[in-house]
Amino acid sequence: MNSNKSRTLQKNIEFFTAALSQTVVSVWQEDSAGVYCEIARGYVEMFSNDQVRVRSEDGMEHHYSRDTVIFQTEV
């Protein structure tokens, strides 16, 4: 049974756990209408207090600011 619940990653330990377990992370960004849209999915490769590097399933790496996007995993 799939619960389709998500958990928002905010703390360094949550990013560390996602990176270590290779959990798929969704990246959400607010659009001009104030609606959050998923802009990427992938695996946390690296993180700092300011940024998170996510590798998509096709191997591309992207850096996202922790201040402007939301990171979530399914639980």
Secondary structure, 3 states (H helix, E strand, C coil): CCCCCEEEECCHHHHHHHHHHCCEEEEEEECCCCCEEEEEEEEEEEECCCEEEEECCCCCEEEEECCCEEEEEEC
